[in-house]
Amino acid sequence: MANINSLGRHVLAEFYGCTFETLNDPEVVKRYMTEAALAAGADIRESVFHKFSPQGVSGVVVISESHLAIHTWPELGYAAVDVFTCGNKVDPWDACKYLSEVFKAEHITATEMRRGIMKDCPRAVVNQ
């Protein structure tokens, strides 16, 4: 069996049944996304969040290990979240677990995708 290494892990998570007030408040969403990054052990670099009219929030927390991103549909109680981490220090599932708790989601679906898969290769070679 081939040895498969990857550069990163990308979790795509969907949170259903969250409250309108939480998902529509850019400061709350920013705080929760920042806390999720810290809960996963990430090193935060910067973040930007935007409030839409009449509702909704989008934002990203840039971490040394990649990023956490979110877009909310408060009127549907729904949030789409991406947690992409590189290396072995940060576990994207820890961030998702934290978000499921603070968003008080009634239902969550999530899947993980390995990014930059390197088969039988101890290190990546970049063609120049």
Buried (B, 14 or more C-beta within 10 A) or exposed (E): EEEEBBEBBBBBBBBBEBBBEBBBBBEBBBEBBBBBBBBBBBEBEEBEBEBBEEBBBBBBBBBEBBBBBBBBBBEBBBBBBBBBBBEEEBBBBBBBBBBBEBBEBEEBEBEBEEBEEBEEEEEEEEEE
